[in-house]
């Protein structure tokens, strides 16, 4: 966990103490629901190590964590005219959002939450979190394909992908485990090696698995599964 040096801004302090994300902390401060040594906090206030910080009992929201199977053809963020996004399929409630993206022509697991702390912790490639995908290619996969995918592929912008785990499933299907998430990365990797993708499904994000969830369905992440996720993200 990142150590903080005192004095520290109140929003960073609340995030460090895992009470809420910084943006949410600012909202609580604006709503006058945070006190420092008995005095109502204002934006920009700083906290010293021995200060007493109190957040109103009714201020913090119930945190929600969901595993959702995004269907093919549905947009994760910012749909254009005529396109459907996740919230058009199921109403998850105010403040619940998808963490990261899964492109329109892909399907599978995406985590939905109202916990803003997850965004950087889950998406920042420096943390090397695993994401696993099952891909069906447009033609038979040669043995050289697996070696080149695993060793790293030079993309169209010159970036060379990190080494990764690639496993053959059948003559035209394989699984891949990535710890980074460049835009359309798997599609661009395959394209660089002369292959197209017929189907791409994300099956796992860290310890969260898609399992038997059908397209458009979701389930709550809770219990040991949630504890393990939050612990791995440094949030528990």
Secondary structure by P-SEA (a helix, b strand, c coil): cccccccccaaaaaaaaccccaaaaaaaaaacccccccccccccccccccbbbbcccccccbbbbbbbbcccccccccccccccccccccccccccccccccccccccbbbbcccccccccccccccbbbbbbbbbccccccaaaaaaaaacccccccccccbbbbbbcccccbbbbbcccccaaaaaaaaaacccccbbbbccccccccccccccbbbbbccaaaaaaaaaaccc
